[in-house]
Amino acid sequence: MRVDSVLIVDDDALVLRALARYLEGAGKHVVTSTAAEHVRESLRSTRLDLAIVDLLLGPEGVRGGLELVHQLRSEYAEVVIIAYSGAATMDLMTQANVAGAHIVMRKDFEILRRVLEQLESGQRPEVPAPRTVASLDEVEWTYLDSVVRAWGGIRAASKKMRMHRSTLQRKLKKVPAGFRSSLARDKC
C-alpha cells in the first residue's frame, strides 16, 4: 500500500509534532489536528490514505476518539485507520475495531514506525496486544508518580495530597525498579 497523505489526530502536542516531523521526513503530506471537531476543516481539499487517531481525545476522552474513528470510516471508506492510546485495553481495542479502525495499538512510536513500514511494503502489520488490565498497585503508582512529577518532588506532593511524607516515600519504595521514575526515588 502506498501512503502519500496522512491525517494525525492527537491532543498531545509533543506527540503530534514528533509524529508529523517523522512522516514529513519520510516524504508524506501530513495534516494534523489536536481535536476531533477540527478534522473536517483540515480535510476539505486533501486526499487521504492513512489516519492515525488517538483514542483519548481531550475532554471527550474515549468517546471523542471512537466517534472520530467511526466518522472517518463512514466518510473515507478506503482510508486505513490506525487508532492508538496510552491506555489501550482489550475492551478499548474491541470498541475501536467495531468503530472502524483497521489497526489498534498502544501509543508507542517504535511500534507505530514498524506498522507504517509494514503497510508501505505491503505486509500485514503485526501489533503486539496490550496488557489487559493494570493491577491496582500499578494504577496507584502511576497516580503517585504523576502527582510527584506535577508538584516537583515528594515534599510538595505529600502536602498537596495531605499524606505524610514518610507514607508517600514508603509507597514509592514498593514500586518495581522498571516502573520507578527518577522522582519516585527522590528522598526529599
Secondary structure, DSSP 8 states (H G I E B T S, - for coil): ----EEEEE-S-HHHHHHHHHHHHHTT-EEEEESSGGGHHHHTTT---SEEEEESSBGGGBHHHHHHHHHHHHHH-TTSEEEEEETT--HHHHHHHHHHT-SEEEES-HHHHHHHHHHHHTT---------S---HHHHHHHHHHHHHHHHTSHHHHHHHHT--HHHHHHHHHTS-TTT--TTTT---
